[in-house]
Amino acid sequence: MPRRFDHIDLRVPRLSEATGFYETLLPTVGFSRRVAVEGWLQFEAEDEGVTEFFGVTESPHFTPNENRIAFRAESAVAVDALARFIAQAGARNIEGPMVYEAGYYAVFFEDPFGNRFEICHREQNAPKL
């Protein structure tokens, strides 16, 4: 299957305050290799031949918006386990885990600065629009 994205560049107002949260979150959702890049907190996927990465950098004038990044989980049980983990990591405004719609189980949360995330498991593909 072809890759769907190359990387995510996320902004936070103070990188020093975000580091602990992302050092905990990113390895649990598959970005487990830390890469040293000046001015960035960056983790790559470790799958052979895969180069996706998730980077976080500082933007002093950052304001959160309504965008959301969703990570895929292998099962509803995995969503439950990750939900407990993100709560311990400092996630805010946690909703779920819950059946969001038929065949779709998810937990929704925010990082310490209001960036929105989701961890989900689908029993079926989303309907075609």
C-alpha positions, 0 to 999 in steps of 0.5 A: 500500500502506498504511503499516505503522508510524509511528515507532520510539523506541529507548532507549540508556543514553548517547546520546552514545555511540550517535550515531556508530553511528546516524548511520551506520546509519539513512541506509543503511536509508532514514532519511536526513533528520536532524531536530533534536529536543531530547534525541533523535537522529532521522532521517526517511524522505525519500520524498515523503509519507512521515513514518516516523521512527526516534528514539533517546533516552537512558534511563539505566536501559536494559537490552537485551531480546530484541526485534529491529527488521528493515530490508528490503533490495531484494536479497541483494546489498544485504544483503551490502553493508549487512552490510559497512557495519554492521561498519565502523560498529561493529555487534556480534555480527554473524551472517551474512549467511546464508540463514536459511530458504528465500527469506529472506536476512539479517544479524543484529547489535546496536548498541553497547548490545545492541539487536538488528537485522536487515537482510533480503531475502525472495524470498517472503512469510512463511508465514501463521500 
